[in-house]
Amino acid sequence: MWGALLRRGVRGTGALRCLSSGGPPWSQVVSEAEKIVGYPTSFMSLRCLLSDELSNIAMQVRKLVGTKHPLLDTARQRSLAEITELIHTAFLVHRGIVNIGELKSCDGPLKDMQFGNKMAVLSGDFLLANACASLAQLQNTKVVELISSAIGDLVQGIYYENSKSSEENCLTDDIGISRWKEQVFLSHSALLAKSCQAAMELAKHSVEIQDMAFQYGKHMSMSHKLHSDLQPFVKESSTDTMAFSLNSAPAILHQEFLGREAWLKQIREAQGKGNIVDYKKLQEAIKAGKGVTSAIDLCRCHGNRALAALERFPPSEARDALANIVYAVTRLP
């Protein structure tokens, strides 16, 4: 995505639209962005990894290392995008590790589940090691520092999530929306924001432009997380109650409006035998409050801040594609 911004940042036309006008669905946005970049964003496929043609191209590009050929700069942008995706995938794989102590007999044989955990750890470590090796090959100290700090942010954010989670999925302390934003930045936004900044560093843009790229990545990913948290409360097509986290943005905002004690009372009233939460009942209680509408407003607020950062870049197809991503993640009823 950011490869497109770097290559087309001074060409093309187009104006940013306001969020109230809506936008195309997510799948269409991604498809259009892929056409600008020139390759699918999901590069992790066996066909790509084992392709002789790609291997030959990579070997030829390596010969340019140490020269000033412009092709090398293009390859390093693409490499940064793949490094970011590798890191993201590695952490997703690691998050797939199951708690053996919470398994039930219907989940499968214990031996198989333990083997699955080992594979998740090894696979995630393998992807992360490859990402770090590729990061060093970019030969840019600032970029290495940025992405390394993003990995540290991810670890800190995920550690905090795991340390505060409980089997009953209940809140363990009084978390406000400000604290929620801090946690989401660490576990979701830091990698994209710092990768966007690193892309501008590789392209030798000014510190000001790098900061605008950081702001876009940060606020777009915050909007994306809010959009995801809102789905159980705004989706009308599903007849079944969608599972949601009691630490999601609508629930956190609902608690702020309602008050801590009243919120805990609603949770207790929604609990049945064995402390199992009736999410349908709790969902209706949250919908009846101000948490959902406030989360929608917050989603659009971050979307507007992402668009404001994009305004600092010249009009281009790439800028339009990045704006469409914002429109897609702020497309709510």
C-alpha positions in Angstrom: 0.0 0.0 0.0 2.7 2.5 1.0 4.7 1.4 -2.1 2.0 3.0 -4.1 2.1 6.2 -2.1 5.9 6.4 -2.6 5.8 5.7 -6.3 2.9 7.9 -7.2 3.1 10.6 -4.5 3.6 13.4 -7.0 1.3 12.2 -9.8 -2.4 11.9 -10.4 -5.5 13.8 -9.3 -8.3 13.3 -6.9 -9.9 15.0 -3.9 -10.6 13.5 -0.5 -14.3 13.1 0.3 -16.0 13.7 3.6 -16.8 10.7 5.8 -20.5 11.3 5.7 -20.6 10.4 2.0 -19.8 6.8 2.7 -17.5 4.6 0.6 -17.0 1.3 -1.1 -16.9 -2.0 0.8 -13.6 -3.2 2.2 -13.0 -6.0 -0.4 -13.3 -3.5 -3.2 -11.0 -1.0 -1.5 -8.3 -3.6 -1.1 -8.7 -4.8 -4.6 -8.3 -1.3 -6.0 -5.3 -0.6 -3.8 -3.6 -3.9 -5.0 -3.9 -2.7 -8.6 -2.0 0.5 -7.7 0.7 -1.4 -5.8 1.1 -3.9 -8.5 0.9 -7.1 -6.5 -1.5 -8.7 -4.0 -1.1 -7.7 -0.4 -1.3 -11.4 0.7 2.1 -12.3 -0.5 2.5 -15.3 1.8 1.6 -18.1 -0.5 3.6 -21.3 -1.4 3.4 -20.4 -5.0 5.1 -17.1 -4.4 7.6 -18.4 -1.9 8.7 -21.3 -4.2 8.6 -19.5 -7.5 11.8 -19.8 -9.5 11.0 -16.5 -11.3 10.8 -14.6 -8.1 13.9 -16.2 -6.8 15.8 -15.2 -10.0 14.5 -11.6 -9.7 15.6 -11.4 -6.1 19.1 -12.6 -7.0 19.4 -10.0 -9.6 18.2 -7.2 -7.3 20.8 -8.3 -4.7 23.5 -7.5 -7.2 22.3 -3.8 -7.0 23.0 -3.6 -3.3 25.7 -1.0 -2.8 24.8 0.9 -6.0 22.5 3.9 -6.5 20.2 2.3 -9.0 16.5 3.5 -8.5 15.2 -0.1 -8.8 16.9 -0.8 -5.4 14.8 1.9 -3.7 11.6 0.4 -5.2 12.6 -3.1 -4.0 13.3 -1.7 -0.4 9.8 -0.3 -0.2 8.2 -3.5 -1.2 10.5 -5.3 1.2 9.4 -3.1 4.1 5.7 -3.8 3.3 6.4 -7.6 3.4 8.4 -7.2 6.7 5.4 -5.5 8.3 3.1 -8.2 7.1 5.5 -10.9 8.3 5.6 -9.4 11.8 1.8 -9.0 11.9 1.3 -12.6 10.7 3.8 -13.9 13.3 2.0 -12.3 16.1 -1.4 -13.6 14.8 0.1 -17.1 14.8 1.4 -16.7 18.3 -2.0 -15.5 19.5 -3.4 -18.8 18.2 -1.8 -20.6 21.1 -4.5 -22.2 23.3 -4.5 -22.4 27.1 -4.2 -26.2 27.7 -5.6 -25.7 31.2 -8.9 -24.4 29.8 -9.5 -27.2 27.2 -12.5 -29.4 27.3 -12.8 -33.0 26.1 -14.8 -31.8 23.0 -11.9 -29.6 21.9 -9.8 -32.6 20.8 -7.1 -34.9 22.1 -4.7 -33.2 24.5 -1.6 -34.5 22.6 -2.8 -33.0 19.3 -3.6 -29.6 21.0 -0.1 -29.6 22.6 1.4 -30.3 19.2 -0.6 -27.5 17.7 0.8 -25.1 20.3 4.4 -26.1 19.5 3.8 -25.6 15.8 2.2 -22.1 16.5 5.3 -21.1 18.6 7.8 -22.4 16.0 5.9 -21.0 13.0 5.5 -17.6 14.6 9.2 -17.5 15.6 10.2 -18.5 12.1 8.2 -15.7 10.5 9.5 -13.1 13.0 13.1 -14.2 12.5 12.8 -13.9 8.8 11.3 -10.4 9.2 14.2 -9.3 11.4 16.7 -10.6 8.9 15.0 -8.8 6.1 14.8 -5.7 8.2 18.6 -5.6 8.7 19.1 -5.9 4.9 17.3 -2.5 4.4 20.5 -1.0 5.8 18.7 2.0 7.4 19.3 2.4 11.1 16.2 4.6 11.7 14.0 2.1 10.0 15.4 -0.7 12.0 14.8 1.3 15.2 11.2 2.2 14.2 10.2 -1.4 13.4 12.0 -2.8 16.4 10.2 -0.4 18.7 6.9 -1.4 17.0 7.6 -5.1 17.8 8.3 -4.0 21.5 5.0 -2.2 21.5 3.2 -5.3 20.2 4.7 -7.5 22.9 3.8 -5.0 25.6 0.2 -4.6 24.4 -0.4 -8.3 24.0 1.1 -9.0 27.4 -1.2 -6.4 29.0 -4.2 -7.9 27.3 -3.4 -11.4 28.5 -2.5 -10.3 32.0 -5.9 -8.6 32.4 -8.1 -11.2 30.7 -10.2 -13.6 32.8 -11.9 -16.8 32.0 -15.3 -15.2 32.4 -14.3 -12.3 30.1 -15.2 -9.8 32.8 -13.5 -6.5 33.5 -10.9 -6.8 36.2 -10.3 -3.0 36.7 -11.9 0.3 35.8 -10.6 0.9 32.3 -11.6 4.3 30.7 -11.5 5.1 27.0 -8.2 6.9 27.3 -6.6 3.8 28.7 -8.3 1.7 26.0 -6.7 3.9 23.4 -3.3 3.4 24.9 -3.7 -0.3 24.9 -5.0 -0.4 21.3 -2.2 1.7 20.1 0.4 -0.7 21.5 -1.3 -3.9 20.3 -2.9 -2.8 17.0 -1.7 0.7 15.8 2.0 0.9 16.6 3.1 -1.5 13.9 1.2 0.2 11.0 1.9 3.7 12.2 5.7 3.2 12.5 5.8 1.2 9.2 4.2 4.1 7.4 6.7 6.4 9.0 9.5 4.1 8.0 8.3 4.0 4.4 8.7 7.8 4.2 12.1 7.5 5.8 13.2 5.0 3.1 11.9 7.5 0.4 14.0 10.2 2.0 11.0 12.5 2.8 11.2 15.2 5.5 10.5 14.6 9.2 7.2 16.5 8.8 6.0 14.1 6.0 7.1 11.1 8.1 5.0 12.4 11.0 2.0 12.7 8.7 2.5 9.1 7.5 2.7 8.0 11.2 -0.5 9.9 12.0 -2.4 8.3 9.1 -1.3 4.8 10.1 -2.2 5.4 13.7 -5.6 6.9 13.2 -6.6 4.6 10.4 -5.8 1.5 12.5 -7.7 3.0 15.5 -10.7 3.5 13.2 -10.3 -0.1 12.0 -10.3 -1.4 15.6 -13.4 0.6 16.5 -15.1 -0.6 13.4 -14.4 -4.2 14.5 -15.5 -3.6 18.0 -18.8 -2.2 16.8 -19.8 -5.0 14.5 -21.7 -7.1 17.2 -23.8 -4.0 18.0 -24.5 -2.6 14.5 -24.8 -5.7 12.2 -28.4 -6.2 11.2 -28.1 -9.3 9.0 -27.1 -11.7 11.7 -29.9 -13.3 13.7 -27.6 -14.8 16.3 -25.9 -12.8 18.9 -22.3 -12.1 18.0 -19.7 -12.6 20.7 -18.0 -9.5 21.9 -15.4 -8.5 24.4 -16.4 -6.7 27.6 -13.2 -4.7 27.0 -14.4 -3.5 23.5 -14.9 0.2 22.9 -18.7 0.3 23.0 -18.6 -1.6 26.4 -15.9 0.7 27.8 -17.8 3.9 26.7 -21.1 2.4 28.1 -19.4 1.9 31.4 -18.1 5.5 31.4 -21.6 6.9 30.8 -23.3 4.4 33.2 -20.8 4.4 36.1 -18.6 1.5 37.3 -21.0 0.2 39.9 -24.0 0.2 37.6 -22.0 -1.5 34.9 -20.9 -4.3 37.3 -24.5 -4.7 38.3 -25.6 -5.2 34.7 -22.9 -7.8 34.3 -24.0 -9.7 37.4 -27.7 -9.6 36.2 -26.6 -11.1 32.9 -24.7 -13.9 34.5 -26.4 -17.3 34.9 -25.3 -20.6 36.4 -21.6 -21.1 36.5 -21.1 -17.3 36.0 -21.8 -17.8 32.2 -22.7 -14.4 30.7 -25.9 -14.0 28.7 -24.4 -11.8 26.0 -27.8 -11.2 24.3 -29.0 -9.6 27.5 -25.8 -7.6 28.0 -25.8 -6.6 24.3 -29.3 -5.1 24.5 -28.3 -3.2 27.7 -25.3 -1.7 25.9 -27.4 -0.8 22.8 -29.8 1.0 25.0 -27.1 3.3 26.4 -24.8 5.8 24.7 -21.8 3.5 24.3 -22.5 2.4 20.7 -23.3 5.9 19.3 -20.2 7.3 21.1 -18.0 4.5 19.6 -19.3 5.3 16.1 -18.5 9.0 16.6 -15.0 8.1 17.9 -14.5 5.8 14.8 -15.3 8.7 12.5 -13.2 11.1 14.5 -10.1 9.0 14.0 -11.1 8.5 10.4 -11.2 12.3 9.9 -7.8 12.7 11.5 -6.4 10.1 9.2 -7.8 11.9 6.2 -6.4 15.2 7.5 -2.9 13.6 7.6 -3.4 12.5 4.0 -4.2 16.0 2.9 -0.5 16.9 3.3 0.4 14.5 0.4 0.0 15.5 -3.2 -3.2 14.3 -5.0 -2.6 10.9 -6.6 -4.3 7.5 -7.2 -2.4 6.2 -4.2 -3.7 8.9 -1.9 -7.3 8.2 -3.1 -6.8 4.5 -2.4 -5.6 5.2 1.1 -8.5 7.5 1.7 -10.9 4.8 0.5 -9.5 2.5 3.2 -10.6 5.1 5.8 -14.1 5.4 4.2 -14.4 1.6 4.3 -13.6 1.3 8.0 -15.8 4.2 9.0 -18.8 2.9 7.0 -21.3 2.4 9.8 -25.1 2.9 10.1 
